[in-house]
């Protein structure tokens, strides 16, 4: 971006923030903590602020003025600015919208969701979309007894999204038997629906 373009983006962000009643406190906290990062990642900052502006039903003034929400806003924005993947940033927004809608912000696993999303590869996300979240049994192989995307399945196990059922099996097993964790059920809700 050239100097003039950068200034236009900065002016756009400030204009959007001033047009959303109550957003100035959360944005001011973010600017004071991440000022240099916001200047370097103007386009991502603009995406974030536009998400707030485009969802006035969610981001009502009462919500924006809550200290608990403001803290979550600052935490989420910091990680959003460093996320390189555009598709992950879209999922990131969905997670933050979920955080904003909950009445229990103190127990919403915002930081864990953010960390987990940052650890996923594009192929991991594809596997997550293939998981049958309605299954309650531990006799489940995502792709049947095939060696399909094994490293991705094991990555999801390591992240705590899936649990490996280590029960004894008869015969050779090419793919692990898994079941989705309670955390995984919550997390997958944000990734299975199309953006």
Secondary structure, DSSP 8 states (H G I E B T S, - for coil): --HHHHHHHHHHHHHHHHHSTTHHHHHHHHHHHHHHHHHHTHHHHHHHHHHHHT-TTTS-HHHHT-HHHHHHHHHHHHHHHH---HHHHHHHHHHHHHHHH-S-TTTS-HHHHHHHHHH--HHHHHHHHH--TT---S-B-TTSSS-TTHHHHHHHHHTTSEEE-----SS--SS--EEE-HHHHHHHHHHHS--
